[in-house]
Amino acid sequence: MLLIYQIKVGLCLIAFYLLWKLLLSRETFHRFNRVALLATMALALVLPWIRLTLDAPAAVAGGIIVLDDIIVGPASDVQTQQGAQPWNALNVATVVYFVGVVMALAWLLHSQWSLHRLMKTGRKESLPGGITLHVLPGDISPFSYFKHIVINEQDYRDNAREILIHEQAHIGLRHSWDVLFMGLVTLFQWWNPAAWLMCHELRQVHEYEADEAVLKEGVDAKQYQLLLIRKSVGDQLFSMANSFNYQSLKKRIRMMTINKSSRWNKLRALAVVPVVALALLAFANPQTKTASTEGNKKVYETVEQLPEFPGGQEAMIAFLSQNVHYPESAAKNNIEGRVIVRFIVDETGEIGNISIARSVNEELDAEAIRVVKSLPKFIPGRQDGKPVPVWYNLPLIFKLQGGDDGSKKK
């Protein structure tokens, strides 16, 4: 389920963000930090899909339920209990989540549209490396977007060298691809502060990398810092762009002046290993290999691939709707309730060892057994890629109009 998957991704992002903030955010190896942030964000997306199977103690002999409860009325109309249920908290949460995704997508598309519309204005110049420079009138903060640089007329006249080196560094380091990836993460994790904070941290690392490139080109550090201070006013206009003055000025200047971090500090990133291990354990699928033995044959309670009625659940419901009949004497005596029939689907798909796991009365029990005996061969369950015998529980609710599910009246 997508909602459950996104919750698991969110939990991973929270853990990874806390690790980053505690161990790596103050270090000066910016390329390593960028890779670490991108890798942990990608890892958060992948971990919920890795499902380890852990052996668990054998379950009680209650078996498994692979089909929703079937409600059988006196006229043999059959419906799933699930379909009759009103909306619950999970339904509401799912709707709210997708409304948020749609709104985040609309914001992202609007940002892209505004960005492209802006770049159509002003005059254009070609720079080395296939870069297009857009020189615009007005008070536009410099930014880059893939192979485009936007700068206003005044900055182009007064500070073109420093700003262009900075923005060309963003382009050369392919920061726009990171920003695009961040946009997709926050699109589906719009509800998660850790996702937005990690994206903020990654953008800040981008600025550190670009600042470092400017200083390596021989630009005077103090003059460059004064330029940053002068350009530190204004807001970020476009979410998908690398803005010249987007990040915290104090942190950027600090990164230019502090001593370089020891390479050994990179080992702190290994702290992610136990977090990944814990996540894998948390997302693991505890699986009972077997709960009982029939004769000399091992019968599984839970398997990797459950037995399936030919055609799936809907086909099974259709079969039951045509074949289950409410016993006349039970209906006449106002008897209703929930019968659970337990049986084995063997490695060939045949049904056997039919019994009543939960009884209501002889007539309803007998009807439930009769219809189970009439079931066609199933697609057998599989474990480790091989067909195996599996216990199967089928609940049938016999309900008179106006009665309560699972009750018994006489």
C-alpha distance (Angstrom), angle and dihedral (degrees) to the residues before:
residue distance angle dihedral
M1 . . .
L2 3.81 . .
L3 3.80 95.1 .
I4 3.81 93.0 53.1
Y5 3.80 89.9 46.0
Q6 3.80 91.7 52.5
I7 3.82 90.9 49.2
K8 3.80 89.9 53.8
V9 3.80 90.6 47.9
G10 3.79 88.9 50.1
L11 3.80 92.9 52.5
C12 3.80 90.4 51.1
L13 3.80 91.7 49.5
I14 3.80 91.0 51.2
A15 3.81 91.4 52.3
F16 3.81 93.2 45.7
Y17 3.80 93.0 47.2
L18 3.80 91.8 52.7
L19 3.80 90.2 50.1
W20 3.79 91.3 48.9
K21 3.80 93.5 48.8
L22 3.80 93.6 47.8
L23 3.80 100.1 41.9
L24 3.81 114.6 20.6
S25 3.81 113.0 18.3
R26 3.83 94.3 90.6
E27 3.80 96.3 47.0
T28 3.81 122.6 106.4
F29 3.83 101.1 -141.4
H30 3.78 91.1 103.4
R31 3.80 99.4 174.5
F32 3.80 90.9 52.4
N33 3.81 91.0 47.3
R34 3.79 91.1 50.4
V35 3.80 91.2 52.2
A36 3.81 90.4 45.7
L37 3.81 92.5 53.2
L38 3.79 94.0 46.4
A39 3.80 92.3 44.9
T40 3.79 94.7 50.6
M41 3.80 91.9 46.9
A42 3.81 89.8 51.3
L43 3.81 90.2 44.5
A44 3.79 90.4 54.0
L45 3.81 88.7 56.7
V46 3.81 92.9 49.5
L47 3.82 103.7 40.5
P48 3.84 96.9 73.0
W49 3.82 88.9 57.3
I50 3.81 92.6 56.4
R51 3.78 104.3 87.9
L52 3.76 114.8 -174.5
T53 3.78 116.0 -162.2
L54 3.77 113.2 -136.0
D55 3.77 124.4 -169.4
A56 3.78 111.9 -117.2
P57 3.81 131.7 -171.1
A58 3.75 114.5 -82.7
A59 3.76 114.1 -85.0
V60 3.74 124.8 -126.1
A61 3.74 114.6 -85.3
G62 3.79 92.1 -93.0
G63 3.79 91.8 106.4
I64 3.78 124.5 -159.8
I65 3.75 135.1 -54.4
V66 3.77 112.1 -138.8
L67 3.79 98.9 168.2
D68 3.79 132.2 52.2
D69 3.80 116.3 -106.8
I70 3.80 111.7 -78.1
I71 3.79 116.5 -136.0
V72 3.79 113.4 -148.5
G73 3.79 118.4 -164.4
P74 3.79 127.4 -164.0
A75 3.80 90.8 -98.9
S76 3.81 91.3 53.1
D77 3.80 93.6 -107.7
V78 3.78 108.5 153.6
Q79 3.79 129.0 -161.5
T80 3.77 136.7 161.6
Q81 3.76 115.9 -102.1
Q82 3.78 88.5 -135.6
G83 3.77 92.4 61.0
A84 3.81 92.2 55.6
Q85 3.78 95.0 53.6
P86 3.81 120.8 105.7
W87 3.76 122.3 -126.1
N88 3.77 115.0 -66.6
A89 3.80 135.5 -167.3
L90 3.82 92.3 -83.1
N91 3.80 91.4 54.6
V92 3.79 91.1 50.3
A93 3.83 92.4 46.4
T94 3.81 90.4 50.7
V95 3.80 92.5 51.7
V96 3.81 91.9 46.8
Y97 3.81 90.5 49.1
F98 3.80 94.1 52.2
V99 3.81 91.9 44.9
G100 3.80 86.8 55.2
V101 3.82 91.3 48.8
V102 3.81 91.0 51.5
M103 3.81 91.6 48.9
A104 3.83 91.9 47.3
L105 3.81 90.0 48.9
A106 3.80 91.0 49.9
W107 3.81 89.9 51.4
L108 3.81 91.1 48.4
L109 3.80 93.1 49.4
H110 3.80 91.5 46.3
S111 3.80 89.5 52.3
Q112 3.82 90.6 51.4
W113 3.79 92.4 47.7
S114 3.83 92.4 48.9
L115 3.78 90.6 48.2
H116 3.80 94.6 52.3
R117 3.80 91.7 43.5
L118 3.80 91.0 53.4
M119 3.80 93.0 49.4
K120 3.81 90.2 57.0
T121 3.79 90.4 65.2
G122 3.81 127.2 76.4
R123 3.77 126.7 24.0
K124 3.79 127.0 -51.7
E125 3.78 132.8 -138.4
S126 3.79 130.8 -176.5
L127 3.80 119.6 -123.5
P128 3.83 129.4 -169.8
G129 3.80 116.1 -78.3
G130 3.79 94.8 38.3
I131 3.82 92.7 -71.3
T132 3.80 119.0 152.7
L133 3.81 117.2 -147.0
H134 3.81 116.8 -152.2
V135 3.81 113.4 -160.8
L136 3.80 109.8 -164.4
P137 3.80 134.5 -175.7
G138 3.77 120.1 -121.8
D139 3.80 134.0 39.8
I140 3.80 100.6 -46.3
S141 3.80 118.0 155.1
P142 3.83 112.1 -127.9
F143 3.81 116.1 -103.5
S144 3.78 141.6 156.9
Y145 3.79 131.9 -135.6
F146 3.79 118.8 -172.7
K147 3.85 102.5 -56.6
H148 3.79 96.2 -11.7
I149 3.80 128.3 93.5
V150 3.80 121.7 -166.8
I151 3.81 120.1 -161.1
N152 3.80 133.2 160.5
E153 3.80 123.9 -118.2
Q154 3.81 96.0 -106.0
D155 3.81 94.5 50.4
Y156 3.81 89.5 47.0
R157 3.81 90.0 55.4
D158 3.83 98.3 41.2
N159 3.83 109.8 28.0
A160 3.78 107.2 13.0
R161 3.82 97.1 131.6
E162 3.81 98.6 54.2
I163 3.80 94.8 39.6
L164 3.80 94.5 46.6
I165 3.81 92.3 48.7
H166 3.81 88.6 50.8
E167 3.81 95.0 48.7
Q168 3.82 93.3 41.5
A169 3.81 87.1 55.0
H170 3.81 89.3 55.8
I171 3.80 89.2 51.4
G172 3.79 95.4 44.3
L173 3.79 91.7 49.8
R174 3.83 90.2 49.2
H175 3.78 93.5 -125.3
S176 3.81 92.0 157.9
W177 3.81 89.8 68.5
D178 3.80 88.5 55.4
V179 3.79 90.0 50.0
L180 3.80 90.9 50.6
F181 3.81 90.1 51.2
M182 3.81 90.1 48.7
G183 3.77 89.8 51.5
L184 3.79 91.0 56.1
V185 3.82 92.0 47.3
T186 3.79 93.5 51.0
L187 3.79 90.5 43.7
F188 3.80 90.8 66.1
Q189 3.81 95.6 27.8
W190 3.81 95.9 47.1
W191 3.80 90.4 132.0
N192 3.80 95.0 53.6
P193 3.84 117.9 88.1
A194 3.82 90.1 -163.9
A195 3.82 90.6 62.8
W196 3.80 92.2 53.3
L197 3.81 91.7 44.0
M198 3.80 92.2 51.4
C199 3.79 89.8 50.3
H200 3.81 89.1 49.7
E201 3.80 89.9 51.7
L202 3.81 91.7 49.0
R203 3.81 92.0 50.7
Q204 3.78 88.6 50.7
V205 3.81 90.7 52.3
H206 3.81 87.4 51.2
E207 3.79 89.1 57.4
Y208 3.80 91.7 48.2
E209 3.80 89.9 52.9
A210 3.81 92.9 48.3
D211 3.83 92.2 46.6
E212 3.79 89.4 51.0
A213 3.80 90.2 52.3
V214 3.81 90.9 52.3
L215 3.81 92.8 52.8
K216 3.81 91.3 46.9
E217 3.81 88.0 58.4
G218 3.81 89.4 63.8
V219 3.81 99.1 -100.8
D220 3.82 110.5 153.4
A221 3.81 108.0 -103.7
K222 3.82 96.0 -141.6
Q223 3.78 93.5 47.8
Y224 3.79 90.4 48.1
Q225 3.81 91.7 49.7
L226 3.81 89.9 50.7
L227 3.81 88.3 52.0
L228 3.81 90.0 52.7
I229 3.80 90.3 50.8
R230 3.80 91.5 51.1
K231 3.79 91.4 48.2
S232 3.81 95.8 43.0
V233 3.81 95.3 100.6
G234 3.79 123.6 87.1
D235 3.78 137.1 55.7
Q236 3.77 133.5 -89.2
L237 3.76 107.1 -100.1
F238 3.76 103.5 -173.1
S239 3.79 126.5 40.9
M240 3.81 94.8 -154.0
A241 3.82 96.5 51.9
N242 3.81 132.4 88.5
S243 3.80 102.5 -124.1
F244 3.81 121.0 -153.1
N245 3.82 93.1 -136.7
Y246 3.78 100.2 25.9
Q247 3.79 101.7 116.2
S248 3.79 136.2 62.7
L249 3.79 106.4 -68.0
K250 3.81 94.3 -153.0
K251 3.79 92.7 56.1
R252 3.81 92.8 46.3
I253 3.78 93.1 52.4
R254 3.79 90.6 45.3
M255 3.80 91.1 54.2
M256 3.81 89.9 53.7
T257 3.80 93.4 52.7
I258 3.82 107.6 37.7
N259 3.78 124.1 89.8
K260 3.78 117.0 -92.2
S261 3.79 115.6 -94.0
S262 3.77 120.4 -108.8
R263 3.79 114.1 -99.1
W264 3.79 88.2 -129.0
N265 3.79 88.8 68.1
K266 3.79 87.6 72.7
L267 3.79 86.7 75.1
R268 3.79 87.2 73.4
A269 3.78 86.6 78.3
L270 3.81 87.4 71.9
A271 3.80 86.7 76.4
V272 3.78 85.2 82.8
V273 3.82 90.0 70.3
P274 3.84 97.4 73.6
V275 3.81 89.5 42.8
V276 3.81 90.1 54.7
A277 3.81 90.2 47.2
L278 3.81 91.3 51.6
A279 3.80 90.7 48.2
L280 3.80 91.7 51.2
L281 3.79 90.5 50.2
A282 3.79 91.9 47.0
F283 3.81 91.6 50.2
A284 3.80 94.0 41.5
N285 3.76 120.0 120.7
P286 3.81 110.5 -123.3
Q287 3.77 104.5 -146.8
T288 3.74 130.6 -169.3
K289 3.76 108.8 -141.8
T290 3.77 96.8 -162.7
A291 3.78 140.0 -14.8
S292 3.74 104.5 -173.5
T293 3.77 146.8 7.3
E294 3.76 126.6 -127.8
G295 3.79 107.5 -155.6
N296 3.79 103.7 -46.4
K297 3.83 93.3 -29.0
K298 3.82 122.6 103.2
V299 3.80 111.3 -132.6
Y300 3.79 117.8 -161.1
E301 3.78 125.4 -137.2
T302 3.82 95.9 -166.4
V303 3.78 127.4 19.1
E304 3.78 139.3 174.3
Q305 3.80 92.5 -106.8
L306 3.79 116.7 28.8
P307 3.80 124.2 -142.2
E308 3.77 111.8 -91.4
F309 3.78 134.1 -154.4
P310 3.83 109.8 -121.8
G311 3.80 105.0 -90.9
G312 3.80 94.7 16.8
Q313 3.79 134.1 -101.9
E314 3.80 96.6 -36.5
A315 3.78 90.6 53.5
M316 3.81 90.3 50.7
I317 3.81 91.3 50.7
A318 3.80 89.8 49.7
F319 3.81 90.7 49.9
L320 3.80 92.3 50.2
S321 3.81 92.3 46.7
Q322 3.81 88.9 58.6
N323 3.78 98.2 41.4
V324 3.81 109.9 33.9
H325 3.79 114.6 88.0
Y326 3.79 126.8 -173.7
P327 3.83 106.8 -122.8
E328 3.79 108.4 -113.2
S329 3.79 95.7 -137.0
A330 3.83 91.3 49.7
A331 3.79 90.6 50.9
K332 3.81 91.1 46.0
N333 3.81 91.3 51.8
N334 3.81 91.7 45.6
I335 3.82 93.8 -117.2
E336 3.80 118.0 158.7
G337 3.79 138.2 152.1
R338 3.78 148.3 120.8
V339 3.79 119.0 -62.8
I340 3.80 119.3 -168.7
V341 3.79 115.9 -159.4
R342 3.80 116.5 -160.9
F343 3.79 122.0 -159.5
I344 3.78 143.4 149.0
V345 3.79 124.3 -109.3
D346 3.79 101.9 -156.6
E347 3.79 128.9 -150.4
T348 3.82 90.8 -85.7
G349 3.83 94.0 49.4
E350 3.81 94.6 -106.4
I351 3.81 118.7 140.9
G352 3.80 120.2 -127.3
N353 3.81 146.4 146.1
I354 3.81 91.3 50.5
S355 3.79 115.1 -173.2
I356 3.77 140.9 152.0
A357 3.79 112.7 -100.3
R358 3.80 92.4 178.8
S359 3.79 122.6 22.4
V360 3.79 132.7 -157.3
N361 3.79 103.6 171.4
E362 3.81 137.3 -37.8
E363 3.80 96.0 -92.7
L364 3.80 97.1 49.2
D365 3.79 90.7 41.6
A366 3.78 91.0 51.2
E367 3.82 92.8 49.7
A368 3.80 91.2 49.8
I369 3.83 91.7 50.9
R370 3.79 91.4 45.6
V371 3.79 94.1 54.7
V372 3.82 92.5 44.8
K373 3.79 89.8 53.6
S374 3.79 88.2 54.7
L375 3.80 94.0 54.8
P376 3.82 115.0 116.4
K377 3.79 122.8 -122.2
F378 3.77 113.8 -65.2
I379 3.77 128.2 -137.2
P380 3.82 97.8 -101.2
G381 3.77 123.9 -115.9
R382 3.80 119.6 -107.8
Q383 3.77 135.2 -142.8
D384 3.81 122.0 -175.8
G385 3.77 87.9 -5.2
K386 3.82 94.7 -57.0
P387 3.83 129.5 106.0
V388 3.81 111.4 -108.1
P389 3.82 137.0 175.2
V390 3.81 112.4 -95.5
W391 3.78 134.4 -170.8
Y392 3.79 112.4 -119.5
N393 3.82 127.7 -167.8
L394 3.80 119.3 -160.3
P395 3.83 116.5 -168.6
L396 3.81 117.4 -156.7
I397 3.79 120.0 -173.2
F398 3.79 114.0 -154.0
K399 3.78 104.6 -159.4
L400 3.77 132.1 175.1
Q401 3.77 119.1 -149.1
G402 3.80 109.2 -80.6
G403 3.82 93.5 13.6
D404 3.81 127.4 122.9
D405 3.79 122.2 -108.3
G406 3.78 113.2 -100.4
S407 3.81 95.0 9.6
K408 3.77 127.4 126.3
K409 3.77 123.0 -145.8
K410 3.74 130.2 -176.6
